[in-house]
């Protein structure tokens, strides 16, 4: 009875604290993710007030949070949208992967963490935060801008890549053999391809089966189906998150919209718990030793994301202003970076990877909205200054030459 009371007190305090932090973040007009991570650091091992009784429940809630994050992401897209984006925007996806995954992998190898940690950190630095970016686009009133489809296409390709990347990471972290890993990847690709095919051909049938005019029944069916598929996917060594993502893709039309509205509060609740859970398993004292590498990595990958967005928007025929806006908007990292790092932390492959990922995400989730707002004006100002300097330099160099060539009038005075 006493432990039950302590659990309710602890978990109630966590939820209340998250609500207050979310309200504070809303007033300050930035993502609440860094505040959730800081809350986890404060109440985890080595923090101000470590939790005990509610930690196991928080762990289950965190796993549900990841599943709901990926489900809601899948609901945003139809299978036909994904296929269309894959056909037309895959060069931008390849550039995105090359420019942003390599810095993370290179840093892990330089730190001597080994190839598995390198693959994990590559994913941490590669994937932008769809949630933060979507909120920033809405807050800045850019949803109707010409560069916005380019931004969304890159995010869609990253989400598709997650369906392949997560099974690879799961196999590597489990330490399975190359043969077993190949089987796992084959199963993941086969399931993903099958779901996309079924969603394109029979999406309306699936949506009609799930559909219900009663919100309660719709919520129960969609949530139950998602957890069931996620559990089966994890049992097949694929990934519970990938299973949830594929369920979201398979639903479309009014069902997807209705499920999105019903599940959004649950997603926000359990996603917040997930970020707290990640912070709980990161010792605050382990962050200062990795803060400099994290800052350096944040600066480098902020620049590479800006370059990615600029290149993709230029390829789509967007004006220079839109190119800079696209690049600046893509900088934010968040939920997916933490999901990937969380898998590595759970597997225990490298003690410093979790703290570095935490510091890295804290920097970029705060910096991302700022780069989205100010990259364009700063870039245009620098371009104008450089153009002005280039115009002044020839004028100055031309002045002496003009004076030496100017004829001197004869005044009749000897010189």
NULUM-940679 format. One record per residue (C-alpha): x, y, z. Coordinates in Angstrom, 1 decimal, m for minus. Example, Ala and Ser with C-alpha at 12.3 -4.5 7.8 and 13.67 -1.06 7.14 Angstrom:
+--------+--------+--------+
:     xx :     yy :     zz :
+--------+--------+--------+
:   12.3 :   m4.5 :    7.8 :
:   13.7 :   m1.1 :    7.1 :
+--------+--------+--------+
This chain:
+--------+--------+--------+
:     xx :     yy :     zz :
+--------+--------+--------+
:    0.0 :    0.0 :    0.0 :
:    2.8 :    2.4 :    0.9 :
:    4.7 :    1.6 :   m2.3 :
:    1.5 :    2.2 :   m4.3 :
:    1.1 :    5.6 :   m2.7 :
:    4.7 :    6.5 :   m3.5 :
:    4.2 :    5.4 :   m7.1 :
:    1.2 :    7.7 :   m7.5 :
:    3.0 :   10.6 :   m5.9 :
:    6.0 :   10.2 :   m8.1 :
:    4.2 :    9.6 :  m11.3 :
:    1.7 :   12.4 :  m10.6 :
:    4.6 :   14.8 :   m9.9 :
:    6.2 :   13.8 :  m13.2 :
:    3.1 :   14.4 :  m15.2 :
:    2.3 :   17.7 :  m13.4 :
:    5.9 :   18.8 :  m13.9 :
:    5.8 :   18.0 :  m17.6 :
:    2.6 :   20.0 :  m18.0 :
:    4.2 :   23.0 :  m16.4 :
:    7.3 :   22.7 :  m18.5 :
:    5.3 :   22.4 :  m21.6 :
:    3.4 :   25.5 :  m20.7 :
:    6.6 :   27.4 :  m20.1 :
:    8.0 :   26.3 :  m23.4 :
:    4.8 :   27.5 :  m25.1 :
:    5.2 :   30.9 :  m23.6 :
:    8.8 :   31.1 :  m24.7 :
:    7.8 :   29.8 :  m28.1 :
:   10.2 :   26.9 :  m28.5 :
:   10.1 :   23.1 :  m28.3 :
:    9.5 :   21.6 :  m24.9 :
:   11.9 :   18.7 :  m25.7 :
:   15.0 :   20.2 :  m24.0 :
:   13.0 :   20.9 :  m20.9 :
:   11.8 :   17.3 :  m20.7 :
:   15.4 :   16.1 :  m21.1 :
:   16.6 :   18.4 :  m18.4 :
:   13.8 :   17.2 :  m16.1 :
:   14.9 :   13.6 :  m16.7 :
:   18.5 :   14.6 :  m15.9 :
:   17.3 :   16.3 :  m12.7 :
:   15.4 :   13.2 :  m11.4 :
:   17.6 :   10.4 :  m12.7 :
:   20.8 :    8.8 :  m11.4 :
:   23.1 :   11.5 :  m10.1 :
:   20.4 :   14.1 :  m10.3 :
:   18.8 :   16.3 :   m7.6 :
:   16.1 :   13.8 :   m6.6 :
:   16.3 :   10.3 :   m8.0 :
:   13.0 :    8.5 :   m8.6 :
:   12.5 :    4.9 :   m7.5 :
:    9.0 :    3.4 :   m7.4 :
:    7.7 :    4.8 :  m10.7 :
:   10.8 :    4.0 :  m12.9 :
:    9.6 :    0.7 :  m14.2 :
:    6.2 :    2.2 :  m15.2 :
:    8.0 :    5.2 :  m16.8 :
:   10.1 :    2.7 :  m18.9 :
:    6.9 :    1.1 :  m20.3 :
:    5.4 :    4.5 :  m20.9 :
:    8.5 :    5.5 :  m22.8 :
:    8.3 :    2.5 :  m25.1 :
:    4.6 :    3.4 :  m25.8 :
:    5.8 :    6.9 :  m26.5 :
:    8.1 :    5.8 :  m29.2 :
:    5.4 :    3.6 :  m30.8 :
:    2.9 :    6.5 :  m30.8 :
:    5.5 :    8.9 :  m32.3 :
:    6.1 :    6.6 :  m35.2 :
:    2.4 :    5.8 :  m35.6 :
:    1.4 :    9.5 :  m35.8 :
:    4.2 :   10.1 :  m38.3 :
:    2.9 :    7.3 :  m40.5 :
:   m0.6 :    8.8 :  m40.3 :
:    0.7 :   12.0 :  m41.9 :
:    1.5 :   10.3 :  m45.2 :
:   m0.3 :    8.0 :  m47.6 :
:    1.5 :    5.2 :  m49.3 :
:    1.2 :    6.9 :  m52.7 :
:    2.8 :   10.1 :  m51.2 :
:    5.7 :    8.0 :  m50.0 :
:    6.2 :    6.2 :  m53.4 :
:    6.0 :    9.6 :  m55.2 :
:    8.5 :   11.2 :  m53.0 :
:   10.8 :    8.2 :  m53.3 :
:   10.8 :    8.5 :  m57.1 :
:   11.2 :   12.2 :  m57.4 :
:   13.3 :   13.3 :  m54.4 :
:   15.7 :   10.4 :  m53.8 :
:   18.8 :   12.5 :  m54.9 :
:   18.0 :   15.0 :  m52.1 :
:   17.7 :   12.0 :  m49.7 :
:   21.1 :   10.7 :  m50.7 :
:   22.7 :   14.1 :  m50.3 :
:   21.0 :   14.4 :  m46.9 :
:   22.3 :   11.0 :  m45.7 :
:   25.9 :   11.7 :  m47.0 :
:   26.3 :   15.2 :  m45.6 :
:   24.7 :   14.5 :  m42.2 :
:   25.4 :   10.9 :  m41.3 :
:   29.1 :   11.0 :  m42.1 :
:   30.1 :   13.6 :  m39.4 :
:   28.5 :   11.5 :  m36.6 :
:   30.2 :    8.3 :  m37.8 :
:   33.5 :   10.1 :  m38.2 :
:   33.4 :   11.5 :  m34.6 :
:   32.5 :    8.1 :  m33.1 :
:   35.5 :    6.6 :  m34.9 :
:   37.8 :    9.4 :  m33.9 :
:   36.7 :    8.9 :  m30.3 :
:   37.5 :    5.2 :  m30.6 :
:   34.0 :    4.0 :  m30.0 :
:   34.0 :    1.3 :  m32.7 :
:   31.9 :    0.7 :  m35.9 :
:   28.6 :   m0.1 :  m34.1 :
:   28.6 :    3.2 :  m32.2 :
:   29.6 :    4.9 :  m35.4 :
:   26.5 :    3.6 :  m37.2 :
:   24.4 :    4.7 :  m34.2 :
:   25.8 :    8.2 :  m34.0 :
:   25.5 :    8.6 :  m37.8 :
:   21.7 :    8.1 :  m37.3 :
:   21.6 :   10.6 :  m34.4 :
:   23.1 :   13.3 :  m36.6 :
:   21.3 :   12.3 :  m39.8 :
:   17.6 :   12.5 :  m38.9 :
:   15.9 :   15.9 :  m38.4 :
:   13.0 :   16.4 :  m36.0 :
:    9.8 :   16.2 :  m37.9 :
:    7.8 :   17.3 :  m34.9 :
:    9.9 :   20.4 :  m34.1 :
:   10.1 :   21.3 :  m37.8 :
:    6.3 :   21.0 :  m38.4 :
:    5.7 :   23.2 :  m35.4 :
:    8.2 :   25.8 :  m36.6 :
:    6.7 :   25.9 :  m40.1 :
:    3.3 :   26.5 :  m38.5 :
:    4.6 :   29.2 :  m36.1 :
:    6.4 :   31.1 :  m38.9 :
:    3.4 :   30.9 :  m41.3 :
:    5.5 :   29.0 :  m43.9 :
:    3.2 :   26.0 :  m44.6 :
:    2.2 :   27.5 :  m47.9 :
:    5.7 :   28.6 :  m49.0 :
:    7.2 :   27.1 :  m52.2 :
:   10.2 :   25.6 :  m50.3 :
:    7.9 :   23.7 :  m47.8 :
:    7.2 :   20.7 :  m50.1 :
:   11.0 :   20.3 :  m50.5 :
:   11.4 :   20.3 :  m46.7 :
:    8.6 :   17.8 :  m46.2 :
:   10.0 :   15.5 :  m49.0 :
:   13.3 :   15.3 :  m47.2 :
:   11.6 :   14.5 :  m43.9 :
:    9.5 :   11.8 :  m45.7 :
:   12.6 :   10.2 :  m47.1 :
:   14.3 :   10.2 :  m43.7 :
:   11.2 :    8.5 :  m42.2 :
:   11.3 :    5.9 :  m45.0 :
:   15.0 :    5.4 :  m44.3 :
:   14.1 :    4.8 :  m40.6 :
:   12.1 :    1.7 :  m41.7 :
:   15.4 :    0.2 :  m43.0 :
:   17.8 :    1.8 :  m40.5 :
:   16.1 :    0.7 :  m37.3 :
:   16.2 :   m3.0 :  m38.1 :
:   19.9 :   m2.7 :  m39.0 :
:   20.6 :   m0.9 :  m35.7 :
:   18.6 :   m3.5 :  m33.7 :
:   20.6 :   m6.3 :  m35.3 :
:   23.9 :   m4.6 :  m34.7 :
:   23.1 :   m3.8 :  m31.0 :
:   21.9 :   m7.4 :  m30.4 :
:   25.3 :   m8.6 :  m31.6 :
:   23.8 :  m11.1 :  m34.1 :
:   25.8 :  m12.6 :  m36.9 :
:   26.0 :  m11.2 :  m40.4 :
:   23.7 :  m13.9 :  m41.7 :
:   21.1 :  m13.3 :  m39.0 :
:   21.4 :   m9.6 :  m39.5 :
:   20.8 :  m10.0 :  m43.2 :
:   17.7 :  m12.1 :  m42.5 :
:   16.4 :   m9.4 :  m40.1 :
:   16.9 :   m6.7 :  m42.7 :
:   15.3 :   m8.9 :  m45.4 :
:   12.3 :   m9.4 :  m43.2 :
:   12.1 :   m5.7 :  m42.5 :
:   12.3 :   m4.7 :  m46.2 :
:    9.8 :   m7.4 :  m47.1 :
:    7.3 :   m6.4 :  m44.5 :
:    7.7 :   m2.7 :  m45.4 :
:    7.3 :   m3.4 :  m49.1 :
:    4.3 :   m5.6 :  m48.5 :
:    2.6 :   m3.0 :  m46.3 :
:    3.2 :   m0.3 :  m48.9 :
:    1.8 :   m2.5 :  m51.6 :
:   m1.3 :   m3.4 :  m49.5 :
:   m1.7 :    0.2 :  m48.5 :
:   m1.7 :    1.4 :  m52.1 :
:   m4.0 :   m1.3 :  m53.4 :
:   m6.2 :   m2.0 :  m50.5 :
:   m5.8 :    1.1 :  m48.2 :
:   m9.5 :    2.0 :  m48.5 :
:  m10.5 :   m1.5 :  m47.5 :
:   m8.3 :   m1.4 :  m44.4 :
:   m9.5 :    2.0 :  m43.5 :
:  m13.2 :    0.9 :  m43.9 :
:  m12.5 :   m2.1 :  m41.6 :
:  m11.0 :    0.1 :  m38.9 :
:  m13.4 :    3.0 :  m39.3 :
:  m16.0 :    3.7 :  m36.7 :
:  m18.3 :    6.7 :  m36.0 :
:  m17.8 :    6.1 :  m32.3 :
:  m14.5 :    7.8 :  m31.2 :
:  m14.1 :    5.4 :  m28.4 :
:  m14.2 :    2.3 :  m30.7 :
:  m11.9 :    4.0 :  m33.2 :
:   m9.4 :    4.8 :  m30.5 :
:   m9.4 :    1.3 :  m29.1 :
:   m9.1 :   m0.5 :  m32.5 :
:   m6.3 :    1.7 :  m33.8 :
:   m4.3 :    1.7 :  m30.6 :
:   m4.8 :   m2.0 :  m30.1 :
:   m3.8 :   m2.8 :  m33.7 :
:   m0.8 :   m0.6 :  m33.4 :
:    0.5 :   m2.2 :  m30.2 :
:   m0.2 :   m5.7 :  m31.6 :
:    1.7 :   m5.1 :  m34.8 :
:    4.5 :   m3.3 :  m32.9 :
:    4.8 :   m6.3 :  m30.6 :
:    4.9 :   m8.8 :  m33.6 :
:    7.5 :   m6.7 :  m35.4 :
:    9.7 :   m6.7 :  m32.3 :
:    9.2 :  m10.4 :  m31.9 :
:   10.5 :  m10.8 :  m35.5 :
:   13.6 :   m8.7 :  m34.5 :
:   12.5 :   m5.9 :  m36.8 :
:   11.5 :   m2.9 :  m34.6 :
:    8.3 :   m2.0 :  m32.7 :
:    8.7 :    1.6 :  m34.0 :
:    8.8 :    0.4 :  m37.6 :
:    5.7 :   m1.7 :  m37.1 :
:    3.8 :    1.3 :  m35.7 :
:    5.0 :    3.5 :  m38.6 :
:    3.7 :    1.0 :  m41.2 :
:    0.3 :    0.8 :  m39.4 :
:    0.1 :    4.6 :  m39.8 :
:    0.9 :    4.4 :  m43.5 :
:   m1.8 :    1.7 :  m44.1 :
:   m4.5 :    4.0 :  m42.7 :
:   m5.8 :    6.8 :  m44.8 :
:   m8.6 :    9.3 :  m45.4 :
:  m11.1 :   10.1 :  m42.6 :
:   m9.8 :    7.2 :  m40.5 :
:   m6.3 :    8.6 :  m40.4 :
:   m7.6 :   12.1 :  m39.6 :
:   m9.9 :   10.8 :  m36.9 :
:   m7.2 :    8.6 :  m35.4 :
:   m4.7 :   11.5 :  m35.5 :
:   m7.1 :   13.8 :  m33.5 :
:   m7.8 :   11.1 :  m30.9 :
:   m4.2 :    9.9 :  m30.4 :
:   m2.5 :   13.3 :  m30.4 :
:   m3.0 :   13.9 :  m26.7 :
:   m1.8 :   10.3 :  m25.9 :
:    1.2 :   10.8 :  m28.1 :
:    2.1 :   14.1 :  m26.4 :
:    1.8 :   12.5 :  m23.0 :
:    3.8 :    9.3 :  m23.6 :
:    6.4 :   11.1 :  m25.8 :
:    7.1 :   13.5 :  m23.0 :
:    7.5 :   10.5 :  m20.7 :
:    9.9 :    9.0 :  m23.2 :
:   12.2 :   12.1 :  m23.2 :
:   12.1 :   12.1 :  m19.4 :
:   13.0 :    8.4 :  m19.4 :
:   16.0 :    9.0 :  m21.6 :
:   17.1 :   11.8 :  m19.3 :
:   16.6 :    9.5 :  m16.3 :
:   19.2 :    7.1 :  m17.6 :
:   21.8 :    9.8 :  m18.3 :
:   24.0 :   10.9 :  m15.4 :
:   24.3 :   14.7 :  m15.5 :
:   28.0 :   14.4 :  m14.4 :
:   28.7 :   12.5 :  m17.6 :
:   27.7 :   15.4 :  m19.9 :
:   30.6 :   18.0 :  m19.2 :
:   33.3 :   15.6 :  m20.5 :
:   31.5 :   15.3 :  m23.9 :
:   30.2 :   18.9 :  m24.2 :
:   32.9 :   20.1 :  m26.5 :
:   32.6 :   17.2 :  m29.0 :
:   28.8 :   17.7 :  m28.8 :
:   29.1 :   21.4 :  m29.6 :
:   31.5 :   20.8 :  m32.4 :
:   29.2 :   18.1 :  m33.9 :
:   26.2 :   20.4 :  m33.5 :
:   27.9 :   23.2 :  m35.4 :
:   29.2 :   21.0 :  m38.2 :
:   25.8 :   19.2 :  m38.7 :
:   23.9 :   22.5 :  m38.5 :
:   25.9 :   23.7 :  m41.5 :
:   25.5 :   20.4 :  m43.4 :
:   21.7 :   20.5 :  m42.9 :
:   21.6 :   24.1 :  m44.2 :
:   23.7 :   22.9 :  m47.2 :
:   21.3 :   20.0 :  m47.7 :
:   18.2 :   22.2 :  m47.7 :
:   19.8 :   24.8 :  m50.0 :
:   20.9 :   22.2 :  m52.5 :
:   17.5 :   20.4 :  m52.5 :
:   15.6 :   23.7 :  m52.9 :
:   17.9 :   24.9 :  m55.7 :
:   17.3 :   21.6 :  m57.5 :
:   13.6 :   22.3 :  m57.2 :
:   14.0 :   25.7 :  m58.8 :
:   13.3 :   27.7 :  m55.6 :
:   14.6 :   31.3 :  m55.2 :
:   17.7 :   32.0 :  m53.1 :
:   15.6 :   33.2 :  m50.2 :
:   13.6 :   30.0 :  m50.2 :
:   16.8 :   27.9 :  m50.4 :
:   18.2 :   29.5 :  m47.2 :
:   14.8 :   29.1 :  m45.5 :
:   14.7 :   25.4 :  m46.4 :
:   18.3 :   24.8 :  m45.1 :
:   17.7 :   26.7 :  m41.8 :
:   14.5 :   24.9 :  m41.1 :
:   16.0 :   21.4 :  m41.3 :
:   18.6 :   22.0 :  m38.6 :
:   16.5 :   20.8 :  m35.6 :
:   17.1 :   17.3 :  m34.2 :
:   14.9 :   15.8 :  m31.6 :
:   12.8 :   12.7 :  m31.1 :
:   14.4 :   10.4 :  m33.6 :
:   17.9 :   11.2 :  m32.5 :
:   16.9 :   10.3 :  m28.9 :
:   15.1 :    7.2 :  m30.1 :
:   18.2 :    6.0 :  m31.8 :
:   20.5 :    6.9 :  m29.0 :
:   18.1 :    5.3 :  m26.5 :
:   18.5 :    1.9 :  m28.3 :
:   22.3 :    2.2 :  m27.9 :
:   22.0 :    3.2 :  m24.2 :
:   19.7 :    0.2 :  m23.5 :
:   22.2 :   m2.1 :  m25.2 :
:   25.1 :   m0.6 :  m23.2 :
:   27.6 :   m0.3 :  m26.1 :
:   29.2 :    3.0 :  m25.2 :
:   28.7 :    4.8 :  m21.9 :
:   29.5 :    8.3 :  m23.3 :
:   27.1 :    8.0 :  m26.3 :
:   24.0 :    8.7 :  m24.3 :
:   25.4 :   11.9 :  m22.7 :
:   26.8 :   13.1 :  m26.0 :
:   23.5 :   12.6 :  m27.8 :
:   21.6 :   14.4 :  m25.0 :
:   23.9 :   17.4 :  m25.2 :
:   23.8 :   17.3 :  m29.0 :
:   20.0 :   17.3 :  m29.1 :
:   19.7 :   19.9 :  m26.4 :
:   21.8 :   22.3 :  m28.5 :
:   20.1 :   21.7 :  m31.8 :
:   16.5 :   21.5 :  m30.6 :
:   17.1 :   25.0 :  m29.2 :
:   19.2 :   26.2 :  m32.2 :
:   16.8 :   24.8 :  m34.8 :
:   14.0 :   27.3 :  m34.5 :
:   16.5 :   30.1 :  m34.5 :
:   18.2 :   29.0 :  m37.7 :
:   14.8 :   28.5 :  m39.3 :
:   14.0 :   32.2 :  m38.5 :
:   17.3 :   33.9 :  m39.1 :
:   19.3 :   31.9 :  m41.7 :
:   17.7 :   33.7 :  m44.6 :
:   18.2 :   37.3 :  m43.4 :
:   21.8 :   36.6 :  m42.2 :
:   22.7 :   34.9 :  m45.5 :
:   21.3 :   37.7 :  m47.6 :
:   23.0 :   40.3 :  m45.4 :
:   26.4 :   38.5 :  m45.8 :
:   25.8 :   38.1 :  m49.6 :
:   25.0 :   41.9 :  m49.9 :
:   28.1 :   42.8 :  m47.9 :
:   30.3 :   40.5 :  m50.1 :
:   28.8 :   42.0 :  m53.3 :
:   29.3 :   45.5 :  m52.0 :
:   32.9 :   44.7 :  m51.2 :
:   33.5 :   43.2 :  m54.6 :
:   32.1 :   46.3 :  m56.3 :
:   34.2 :   48.7 :  m54.2 :
:   37.5 :   46.8 :  m54.7 :
:   37.6 :   47.3 :  m58.6 :
:   36.6 :   50.9 :  m58.2 :
:   39.5 :   51.6 :  m55.8 :
:   42.0 :   49.8 :  m58.0 :
:   40.8 :   51.7 :  m61.1 :
:   41.2 :   55.1 :  m59.6 :
:   45.1 :   55.4 :  m59.7 :
:   45.1 :   54.0 :  m63.2 :
:   42.7 :   56.7 :  m64.3 :
:   44.8 :   59.4 :  m62.7 :
:   48.0 :   58.3 :  m64.5 :
:   46.3 :   58.2 :  m67.9 :
:   44.6 :   61.6 :  m67.5 :
:   46.3 :   64.2 :  m69.7 :
:   47.9 :   67.2 :  m68.1 :
:   47.1 :   70.6 :  m69.5 :
:   50.0 :   72.7 :  m70.6 :
:   50.1 :   75.8 :  m68.4 :
:   53.3 :   77.1 :  m69.8 :
:   55.2 :   76.5 :  m66.5 :
:   58.2 :   74.3 :  m66.5 :
:   58.0 :   71.2 :  m64.4 :
+--------+--------+--------+
